[in-house]
Amino acid sequence: MDKITVMRSMGYPNRVFVTRQDVASFYGICDDAAARKLKSWGIEKVEGRYYFVNDVAQAICERTSYA
């Protein structure tokens, strides 16, 4: 899975920001688990609620390996 594929599955280019609910939906996990995951990845919030889709996709790709 590459970064562009992840970004497109989250709504990019129509959306530049995602919420933790979007991340939860992507992973198929509950909202609280997504919040913990984003916090552990060290991704900063914008306006207290939103995350840059580029940062989230980068973090997902860094933690996903198919080797």
C-alpha positions as CSV (number, residue, x, y, z in Angstrom):
1,M,0.0,0.0,0.0
2,D,1.5,3.3,-1.0
3,K,1.0,6.8,0.4
4,I,-1.1,8.0,-2.6
5,T,-3.5,5.0,-2.3
6,V,-4.0,5.7,1.4
7,M,-4.6,9.4,0.8
8,R,-7.1,8.7,-1.9
9,S,-9.0,6.2,0.2
10,M,-9.4,8.9,2.8
11,G,-10.9,11.4,0.3
12,Y,-7.8,13.2,-1.0
13,P,-7.7,15.5,-3.2
14,N,-11.2,16.6,-2.2
15,R,-10.2,16.6,1.5
16,V,-6.9,17.9,2.9
17,F,-7.8,17.2,6.5
18,V,-9.3,14.1,8.2
19,T,-10.7,13.5,11.7
20,R,-10.1,10.7,14.0
21,Q,-13.4,9.2,13.0
22,D,-12.1,9.0,9.4
23,V,-9.0,7.2,10.6
24,A,-11.2,4.8,12.7
25,S,-13.4,4.1,9.6
26,F,-10.3,3.5,7.5
27,Y,-8.9,0.9,10.0
28,G,-12.3,-0.5,11.0
29,I,-11.7,0.3,14.7
30,C,-13.5,2.3,17.3
31,D,-13.0,6.1,17.7
32,D,-11.1,5.8,21.0
33,A,-8.6,3.3,19.5
34,A,-8.0,5.7,16.6
35,A,-7.4,8.6,18.9
36,R,-4.8,6.5,20.8
37,K,-3.2,5.4,17.6
38,L,-2.9,9.0,16.3
39,K,-1.5,10.2,19.6
40,S,1.1,7.4,19.7
41,W,2.2,8.3,16.2
42,G,2.8,11.9,17.3
43,I,0.6,13.5,14.6
44,E,-0.3,17.0,15.5
45,K,-3.9,18.3,15.4
46,V,-4.9,21.3,13.4
47,E,-7.6,23.5,15.1
48,G,-7.9,20.8,17.8
49,R,-9.8,18.3,15.7
50,Y,-8.3,17.8,12.3
51,Y,-5.2,16.0,11.0
52,F,-3.4,16.6,7.7
53,V,-4.2,13.6,5.4
54,N,-0.6,13.6,4.2
55,D,0.7,13.2,7.7
56,V,-1.7,10.4,8.5
57,A,-1.0,8.6,5.2
58,Q,2.8,8.9,5.8
59,A,2.4,7.4,9.3
60,I,0.3,4.5,8.0
61,C,2.8,3.7,5.3
62,E,5.7,3.9,7.7
63,R,4.0,1.3,10.0
64,T,2.8,-1.0,7.3
65,S,5.3,-3.4,5.8
66,Y,4.7,-6.2,3.3
67,A,8.2,-7.4,3.1
